[in-house]
């Protein structure tokens, strides 16, 4: 018994060391994740969507340029204010927030979140308890598109209420001030947020989208979002057209 008692502190230290090591690895993986996603086209800041952003921005440039001004690359880069915006000290801070939040999300936020799938299962069980077994009709393509739209709208509604609360509740505004401290705007500015705000945003978005998923799952069998290139078609469309111009000086946003 004495030897077990003497080993207890060392066991605790080893356990803490293992936990710290796992947290460090998770943080580094999370921080580097944006670079991986940039290459595979999985997120709004990946290269395909940044490329379409430039194409849309070029169309805006052609529409807005003064009469007689050339449409060459030099004038387009001047229109984008590449050095004044993308390399501005505020933008450089945005990029650091992107990496920091990626790491913190992997270590602190992801373990605390209930996934939208878990919420949808709870809603399905609740509806089954109230109204009996699921209907489970066969979904059609228009239904899948409608489902995709409803999921995106639910996520957007969740982000809206989280954003509104961060503006109207003084304590939450102290967190949200981080986002509004940006001096210039670029696509990464959308992710210039406090980690606790990121947690609240994700909670609202996953909860409301999970409710929608559960309701649809009660009425239709194997319902899933309509996808193109592995992405929800509605998200794909918004990311292609305007996703990266929402936080920018380009008129289209």
C-alpha positions in Angstrom: 0.0 0.0 0.0 2.9 2.3 0.8 4.5 1.8 -2.6 1.2 2.6 -4.4 0.9 5.7 -2.3 4.4 6.8 -3.2 3.8 6.2 -6.9 0.7 8.2 -6.9 2.4 11.6 -7.4 4.5 10.2 -10.3 1.4 8.7 -11.9 -0.4 12.1 -11.7 2.6 13.9 -13.2 2.8 11.4 -16.1 -1.0 11.8 -16.6 -0.7 15.6 -16.7 2.3 15.4 -19.0 0.4 13.1 -21.4 -2.5 15.4 -21.4 -0.3 18.4 -22.0 1.4 16.6 -24.9 -1.9 15.7 -26.5 -3.2 19.3 -26.1 -0.1 20.7 -27.7 -0.3 18.3 -30.6 -4.1 19.1 -31.0 -3.3 22.8 -30.9 -0.6 22.6 -33.6 -2.8 20.4 -35.8 -5.7 22.9 -35.4 -3.4 25.9 -36.1 -2.1 24.2 -39.3 -5.5 23.1 -40.4 -6.3 26.2 -42.4 -3.2 25.6 -44.6 -4.4 22.0 -45.3 -7.9 23.2 -46.0 -6.6 26.0 -48.2 -5.2 23.3 -50.5 -8.1 20.9 -50.5 -10.9 23.4 -51.1 -12.8 22.5 -48.0 -13.4 26.0 -46.5 -14.3 29.5 -47.7 -10.6 30.6 -47.5 -9.4 27.8 -49.7 -7.8 28.6 -53.1 -10.8 27.9 -55.4 -13.0 30.4 -53.5 -10.2 33.0 -53.3 -9.8 32.6 -57.0 -13.5 33.1 -57.7 -13.4 36.1 -55.3 -10.7 37.6 -57.5 -12.8 37.0 -60.6 -15.9 38.6 -59.1 -13.8 41.5 -57.8 -12.4 42.0 -61.3 -15.9 42.2 -62.6 -16.7 44.8 -60.0 -13.5 46.7 -61.0 -14.5 46.7 -64.7 -17.9 48.1 -63.8 -16.6 50.8 -61.4 -13.4 51.9 -63.0 -13.4 55.5 -64.3 -14.0 56.0 -68.0 -10.8 55.8 -69.9 -8.9 53.9 -67.2 -7.2 50.7 -68.5 -8.4 47.3 -67.4 -4.9 45.8 -66.9 -3.5 44.0 -64.0 -1.7 47.1 -62.6 -4.9 49.0 -62.3 -6.7 46.0 -60.9 -4.1 45.5 -58.1 -4.4 49.2 -57.4 -8.2 48.8 -57.1 -7.6 45.9 -54.7 -5.2 48.0 -52.6 -3.1 44.9 -52.1 -0.2 46.5 -50.1 -2.5 48.9 -48.2 -5.0 46.3 -47.2 -3.7 42.7 -47.5 -0.3 43.6 -45.9 -1.7 46.2 -43.5 -0.7 45.6 -39.8 -4.4 44.9 -39.1 -4.5 42.2 -41.8 -1.4 40.6 -40.4 -3.1 40.4 -37.0 -6.1 38.8 -38.8 -3.8 36.0 -40.1 -2.5 35.4 -36.6 -6.0 35.2 -35.2 -6.8 32.7 -37.9 -4.0 30.4 -36.7 -4.6 31.0 -33.0 -8.3 30.3 -33.2 -7.6 27.2 -35.3 -5.5 25.8 -32.5 -7.8 26.9 -29.7 -10.8 25.5 -31.5 -9.2 22.0 -31.6 -8.2 22.1 -27.9 -10.9 24.0 -26.2 -14.0 24.5 -28.4 -14.5 21.2 -30.3 -14.6 19.1 -27.1 -17.3 21.3 -25.6 -19.6 21.4 -28.6 -22.6 19.2 -29.2 -22.7 18.3 -32.9 -25.6 19.1 -35.1 -26.0 15.3 -35.7 -26.4 14.8 -32.0 -29.0 17.5 -31.8 -30.9 16.1 -34.8 -31.0 12.6 -33.2 -32.5 14.2 -30.1 -35.1 16.0 -32.2 -35.9 12.8 -34.0 -36.4 11.0 -30.7 -38.6 13.8 -29.4 -40.8 13.8 -32.5 -41.1 10.0 -32.3 -42.2 10.2 -28.7 -44.8 12.8 -29.4 -46.2 11.8 -32.8 -45.2 8.1 -33.2 -42.8 6.4 -35.7 -41.1 8.5 -38.4 -42.9 8.9 -41.7 -39.8 8.2 -43.8 -40.9 9.1 -47.3 -38.4 8.9 -50.1 -36.7 12.3 -50.7 -36.7 13.8 -54.2 -34.0 16.0 -55.6 -36.0 19.3 -55.1 -36.5 18.2 -51.5 -32.7 17.7 -51.0 -32.1 21.1 -52.4 -34.7 22.6 -50.1 -33.2 20.7 -47.2 -29.7 22.1 -48.1 -31.2 25.6 -48.1 -32.9 25.2 -44.8 -29.7 23.9 -43.1 -27.8 26.9 -44.4 -30.6 29.3 -43.3 -30.6 27.7 -39.9 -26.9 28.1 -39.5 -27.1 31.7 -40.7 -30.0 32.4 -38.2 -27.9 31.0 -35.4 -24.9 33.2 -36.4 -27.3 36.2 -36.6 -28.6 35.8 -33.1 -25.2 35.2 -31.7 -23.9 38.3 -33.5 -26.9 40.3 -32.2 -26.3 39.2 -28.7 -22.7 40.2 -28.9 -23.8 43.7 -29.9 -26.6 44.1 -27.4 -25.2 42.5 -24.2 -22.4 44.6 -22.7 -20.4 41.6 -21.5 -20.5 39.9 -24.8 -19.6 43.1 -26.6 -16.3 43.1 -24.7 -15.5 39.9 -26.7 -16.9 41.1 -30.0 -14.8 44.3 -29.9 -11.9 42.1 -31.1 -13.7 41.7 -34.5 -14.6 45.4 -34.8 -11.0 46.5 -34.0 -9.9 45.7 -37.5 -8.6 48.8 -39.3 -9.0 47.3 -42.8 -11.1 44.4 -44.2 -10.0 41.3 -45.9 -11.5 37.7 -46.2 -9.7 36.6 -43.0 -11.2 39.5 -41.0 -14.4 37.4 -40.7 -12.5 35.0 -38.5 -10.9 37.8 -36.4 -13.0 36.8 -33.3 -12.5 36.0 -29.7 -12.3 32.2 -29.0 -15.3 32.4 -26.6 -17.3 34.2 -29.3 -16.3 31.4 -31.7 -17.7 28.9 -29.2 -21.0 30.8 -28.9 -21.3 31.1 -32.7 -20.8 27.4 -33.2 -23.2 26.5 -30.5 -26.1 28.6 -32.0 -25.3 27.4 -35.6 -25.0 23.7 -34.8 -28.1 23.7 -32.5 -30.4 25.3 -35.0 -29.1 23.4 -38.0 -29.5 20.2 -35.9 -33.1 21.0 -35.2 -33.8 21.4 -38.9 -31.9 18.1 -39.7 -34.0 16.3 -37.0 -37.3 17.6 -38.4 -36.5 16.6 -42.0 -35.2 13.2 -40.8 -38.5 12.5 -39.2 -40.4 12.9 -42.5 -37.9 11.7 -45.1 -35.7 8.6 -45.2 -31.9 9.1 -45.6 -32.3 12.8 -46.2 -29.0 14.6 -46.9 -27.8 17.9 -48.2 -27.4 18.1 -52.0 -23.7 18.3 -52.6 -21.4 19.4 -55.4 -17.7 18.9 -55.1 -18.3 17.6 -51.6 -20.0 20.8 -50.4 -23.5 21.8 -49.7 -24.7 23.3 -53.0 -26.0 26.5 -51.3 -22.8 27.1 -49.4 -20.9 26.4 -52.6 -22.9 29.0 -54.4 -22.5 31.7 -51.7 -18.8 31.0 -51.3 -18.2 31.3 -55.0 -20.2 34.5 -55.5 -19.7 36.6 -52.4 -18.4 34.6 -49.5 -15.0 36.2 -49.4 -16.2 39.7 -50.3 -18.4 40.2 -47.2 -15.5 41.7 -45.4 -13.8 43.8 -48.0 -13.7 47.2 -49.5 -15.0 45.8 -52.9 -18.4 47.4 -53.7 -20.1 44.0 -54.3 -19.9 43.2 -50.6 
